[in-house]
Amino acid sequence: MHDQRPDRTMLPITDIENIDLLNEAYLSTVTGRNVEIYGVPIETAQGGGIYCHKPTYEALGLEIPLTWDDFMANNAHIAAETDVAPIGQT
């Protein structure tokens, strides 16, 4: 860990709530030379997207949604009019 220079590439998390609940064996892998505990904000670094099945949208006369409410309304319409699951996850 020390060779990676966590003080330059990661965020210090020594003062976050419940840090004392972390396992000691784990802490040794994320503690820098200056005794700071470091972490990386992985959840905010992930991207995502929503895909629409174009043939289903075209068959039902739906437009690509631009708001969450439109997206949910389209899903309800797809569920009511077809045997297709309106939302899938990978």
N, C-alpha and C positions, 0 to 999 in steps of 0.2 A: 504494500500500500504506500509506503513512504516514497518509493521511486516514482509514483504516479503524480506526486505533488498535489494532493487533494486540496491544499489551501489555494490552489490556482484553478482547479477544475470542478470542485464540488462545493456544496453549501455546508457551513457549520450547523449542526443540529444539536449541539451539546445542551442547549437550554430549552428544548421542546418539552412539552408536557409528557410525562410517563417515560422519559428516556431511561429512567432507572429500572424499568421493567424488561429491558433488553437483556438477553442471555450474555453472560460474561465472555463466553467463547466467541460469540458473534462480535461483541464490542471490540475485541482485540483486532479484528479484521477491518474495522472502520474507524479506528482511532489514529490520528496523525501524530507526528513527532511532538507537536506542541500540545498534546493531550486533548485537542478538540476532537469531537466525534463528527464525522462527515457523512453526508448523504446526497443522493441525486434525485431531483423531483421528476421521477419517471412518469407519473400519471399525467402531468401537464404537458409532457413532451410527446405524447402520442397523438397521432392524427386519426381521423375517422371520416366516414362518409356514409351516405345512404344511397342505395341503388334502387332504381325503379325498373320493373320489368316492362319494357316498352310495349310488347305485344298485348299484354294485359291492359295497360293504360289505353292503348289505341282501341282495343275491342270494346272497352267500357266508356269510351269518350272522355276519359279523364285527362286533365292537364297536369304537367309536372308541378308539384306543390312548391310554393315559395315561402309558406309559413308552416309552423308546427300544426296549427289547427287544420289547415288544408291537407297536410300529410295524414293526420289522424282521420279526417273525413274520408279521404280516398281509401284508407285502410278499411274503414267500416263498410264502404261501398263494395270494395273487392270481396270482403268476407261475406256480405249479404248476397252478392250476385254470382259468385263462383265457388269452386271447391279448392281454390288456391289459398294457401296461407299468405296473408298480406305482408307479413314481416318474417324474415329469416335472419339467422345469426351465424357467423362463421368464427 
